[in-house]
């Protein structure tokens, strides 16, 4: 199918059957993701295949726009791992306090859903 027709006929699925998706299909999805274009062919993205039902549920709960994935057989998280974070002392005094969730609810160790426990850091 040509790209134009593929784009015009693409429909987003928001409800999924409980039928198990075979491993070969999951690999094909990851291969297709790997084959997509990237700027200057840097291939900076990384992918996390989430297939454990509880992990998919947790992903749906933590997602701001993807709660519908709760019924999916698996999901793929696409990461943007190259980020520049600046550190230093500010020129002006910062006033006020940010309202942020605790780090233990936002950060994970080794895999998504494995809650951060500062005592387990090496």
Buried (B, 14 or more C-beta within 10 A) or exposed (E): EEEEEEEEEEEEEEEBEEEEBEEEEBEEBEEEEEEEEEEEEEEEBEEEBBBEBEBBBBBBEBBEEBEBBBBBBBBBEEEEEEEEEEEEEEEEEEEEEEEEEEEEEEEBEEEBBEEBEEEEEE
